[in-house]
């Protein structure tokens, strides 16, 4: 693999603008080579011996010398180095230091190309250096904040233990039993694990002197700081705990803590991201309750801080990768310069890179080691393997069995479709007198699975193209690393559903037409319901099978959508709500399931659902629900973010709700008044939604864009793709008008089939919308260098600003 592709694959996509522009520098080198080739025939290419030398040293040049050298060492300098370039720091803009290269061969012909190369090289190096210094400063501040949070957590652990011991002593006095040994403050000191303190839910690291009793002072006390520090090698400081002692006075175990370092000023940092916290924020004036020193409070604080540690470790790893890839990029480009010009300028320049903050700073590595040691000690009881499993989750490996199973299920689906077509043609079922009865009763039941299957196929195609164009969709959606589904897994699930559905359809047709199976007619009518039950059981199955983490993520997101606006709205939440707005017919199919099997005569394959007034009311309500939930999410974001755009977005969904009501009323009443209302509201909503899709969600149609009618940055190099997507989105949005214009049934197509076709077109439009929506979100992240999600810390300090 060429280094340019390797750099593009390994870089943090949200920081891509902060990386060295390797491609542009290679283009400048190509200009140098072209000029030398046309104007200096003697030096248009390296000699055979030079090429042979480079070929032999290819492996050596793959590694940047500064990464493997010892601290303080400097590369050897030849007498020719200073005849090409001089590199050194130049102070600009106050105390900020920039590096500048002086090209000493400017008198030679064609030197302007090399001057342009070194000018761009200095710009790129200073850009990388400034970005790296800024990020290191940020992580340094975050490390200090985590250090403070960890100190508070340790102090809270001690306070919780103190309260528990006080309650236990009171209980022992009441029943007249005291199980505490007078010679030791804790009975756990005299147990089999003598070197460990039992703290109930608190699991601290094991002591190295496990088989030794703790030494007590003359007055029968032992400093608790000394006890904790015996297991605190490489961890965070415990400055918040001072003069904490375990004493054994009067047969009671008590703690003595310095009053100036108490926890009175510390509060729980409650963010309004759950229904309880949201209601508490609305009802109470302050959302920062004081500490209650309970075990449940301690457990929640530990969980939050644990997530913060994991996210911070991930940030440090990416920052380390940023440093390594850029230093390697500068090495590669300088080696290419030497090869192109037959000079030896790389030694001096790489020596400067080696001595700069980018090449010499080891602060990130130090922070990683300290964080790993502290996490392992405080959260995994000293188990390094378990701790590193949390901090460095293993990347998901592609399995050949997945691809094979997908192909197998797809082939079975095609065979089943062929069987259904043969059955329909051989038995002339399309002209059968029971065709209308089947389309009105059975077809809506199976069409539900067609909607789900098509949506999964579109989402699988989305994930394929997102990964191909390096859109970091796991980060955007908030998937846990290694648990996101790729396009192979999604297509496997889709093909599995298709096999089940087509098998059920074929079995229903056979049992209908075969005289020998007439006695099983009831079972045949229950096949669709059984199929729905199987899908629901698999979805909610608690066993770790069939991608449990992804199923539970979907369930949690759906629950957060249902409970809007009580939950804080994340990207995955409103993205899922948008998907539901394109699945109106699927939701109505579930409503039909309930009516058909609950109140209809499914044994005789008949129902009067559409004639029922209650069913008609719910027919409107279930169509409104997804848009109403999306409207509530916009209101929540408007209140939190104070962004007027969210208010306009909410107005869009509210107008859609009104249009849906008018359309549904016209469908039932068929009067001129309702036709006019449905046409007007649907027209306004279509224009509003189309504009919002293209301009706001996709970020296109920008006036001053260098790409006409598009935006400055595009993932796909072919602009025609975007123009076609705009036209297709507009055309598919016009499907809104199909009901108003009475395009409900064609001569060769049943009305139910027409509804299904229209619903499938909306799902196709949503699939196209998904790709460009995440593309726009990806570029928003890139523009803001947003590569991490903010993590709420457990403790809040009233007099200080938290991370």
Secondary structure, DSSP 4 states (H G I P E B T S, - for coil): --HHHHHHHHS-GGGGGGS--HHHHHHHHHHHHHHHHHH-GGGSS--HHHHHHHHHTTTGGGS-HHHHSPTT------TTGGGTEEEEEEEETTTEEEEEEEETTTTSTTHHHHHHHHHHHHHHHHHHHHHHHHHHHHHHHHHHHHHHHHHHHHHHHHHHHHHHHHHHHHHHHHHT---S-TTSS-GGGGSSSTT---BTTB-PPPPSSTTSPPPP-TTS-EEHHHHHHTT-TTS---TT--S-EEEEETTEEEEE--GGG-STTEEE---S-SHHHHHHHHHSS-S-PBP---HHHHHHHHHHHHHHHHHHHHHHHHHHHHHHHHHHHHHHHHHHHHHHHT---HHHHHHHHHHSHHHH--HHHHHHHHHHHHHHHHHSTT-HHHHHHHHSPPPPPP-HHHHHHHHHHHHHHHHHHHHHHHHHHHTTGGGSTTHHHHHHHTHHHHHHHHHHHHHHHHHHHHHHHHHHTT--HHHHHTPPTTT---HHHHHHHHHHHHHHHHHHHHHHHHHHH-GGGGGGHHHHHHHHHHHHHHHHHHHH--SS-SSHHHHHHHHHHHHHHHTTTSSPPPHHHHHHHHHHHT-HHHHHHHHHHHHHHHTSBTTTTB--GGG-HHHHHHHHHHHHHHHHHHHHHHHHHHHHH--HHHHHHHHHHHHHHHHHHHHHHHHHH--HHHHHHHHHHHHHHHHHHHHIIIIIIS----TT-SSTTS-S--SSS-HHHHHHHHHHHHHHHGGGGGTTTT---BTTB-HHHHHHHHHHHHHHHHHHHHHHHHHHHHHHHHHTT--S-----SEEETTS---
